[in-house]
Structure formats: structure tokens, C-alpha cells
Amino acid sequence: MFKRKFLSTAFTLVLVVHSFSQDTIWLSKTGTTVSHNDSAARFNVVFKNKTDTQQVRLLRYLKDGTLQEELNFFPYRPTPVLQGVFKRYNNGQLVDERLYHNNRLTGSHKTYWPSGQLRRIDTYNDGTFVEGKCYGRNGADTAWFVHHVPASFPGGNDSLRLFMTRNFRYPPDARKEGIEGTVRVKFTVSTNGSLEDIEVVNKVNPFLDSEALRIVNRMPKWIPALQDGDKANMVFILPVVFRLSE
């Protein structure tokens, strides 16, 4: 009896494993696909349901094989939609676990202390926060606080707009040629508030691109983001609009 049960279970597992195809994608530090692991900084393993290739499980790893994230999508093309569990790891240890339905948090959102102790459990319904509890390192209840606070310009958005207005200069050559556009500048707000890795993500025109970069490089330190109460790096994309008055 025990032997038949064991064989039946093993057969079921084989069916589950082989119902998904697997692809490994090597990525550079900037996230572009590379053909060989020698020039890669990390890699993704993509599992596709053979009977429905739009159902995808994606695992993200560092080059040394350390697991970073697990994401589930349905559909996967043309735009991935989060559907199911999302997990994030730090040094291979689970730190964040969420449930998504149609790209929205639906169900529990849990985070964990480095010890593995539960840090918070929040409940969401269709992306809307319902209730939550936070716990100290010893497991005792503590005051609830928002999980994610975005990085911000000192004084808020009104101060950011004022800074942009005061520092904005329409490039004379671009004005003369009637060149307009929106330049999007990407940067990382570090844990000490400094702006790092500043770059234009959509090159519009050399004159406009240079002016947008100049403005961002003149900015003071920002207020860093908070993730579960701890300072965290945050990527920000700032649109700089160039419009000539009629």
C-alpha cells in the first residue's frame, strides 16, 4: 500500500514539473539582455505554462545564484499583469510577500525581520488598504505605520515646481529652431538623499537633454524613501517639459 502511494505521488509531481517550459535570460547591470553569462550581472528564469503560455512565473537571481524575487503573471504579453504571489528576498531570505489580482494588491502583504519573524501583515482589497498590524523584533505588537513612503523633494511638490521654475532656462538654440518636447530624467534617490545615476531615458534633442540634466544636477538632496520604516534607495523619473509660448 505504501509503495503504491509513493509511486502515485511521484508521478503527479513529474506531471506538474513538465507542464511548464523554462528559459534563462542573462542580463547586464543596466538590465539589457546579453547573449552570454560572462558579461551578465544577473539572470531571470522564466517558467511558462505549456498549455497557456500567458501564465508565467519569473524568478530573478544575482549572477551567483542568489534568489532576489519571484513574480507571477497572467497575462504576460504584451504587458505583464501581476497575478498571484510576489516574493522579494534579501541574501536569499524572504523579506516581502504579497498577493496580487489583476496588478492590484488583493489579500495579504507580509514583511519579515532578518530573523524570519513576521514584521507586518496588511490586508488589501483590489488595491485598497483595509487593515494592518506591525510587530517588533521580539514579535510584540507595535504601532502600525505605512509600509512605503516615496522619496520627495524638500518641501514637497510645490517646492519642486518652484525650484524648476527658478532654474529653468530654455536653450537659445532650441528656441531659435522651435524645438519642443518632454525630457524624462531618471535618477536614484539614495538613502542619504543624494541623487545618483542621473540619465535621460528618452533623448529628445541635445539642447533640451542637456538643460534637463543641468537642472536635476543642481537639485539639493531629497528626503529619502522609507521602506518598512527603513531608509531605502528609490528610482525616480522626472519629466522636464519644454514648450514655446505662442
GIPE-V569269 format. One line per field, one symbol per residue. ss: DSSP state (a for helix, b for strand, c for the rest). A space follows every 50 residues. Layout:
ss->???
This chain:
ss->caaaaaaaaaaaaaaaaacbbbbbbbbcccccbbccaaaccbbbbbbbbc cbbbbbbbbbbbccccbbbbbbbccccccccbcbbbbbbbccbbbbbbbb bccbbbbbbbbbcccccbbbbbbbbccbbbbbbbbcccccbbcccccbbc cbccccaaaaaaaaaaaccccaaaaaacccbbbbbbbbbcccccbbbbbb cccccaaaaaaaaaaaacccccbcbbbccbbbcbbbbbbbbbcccc
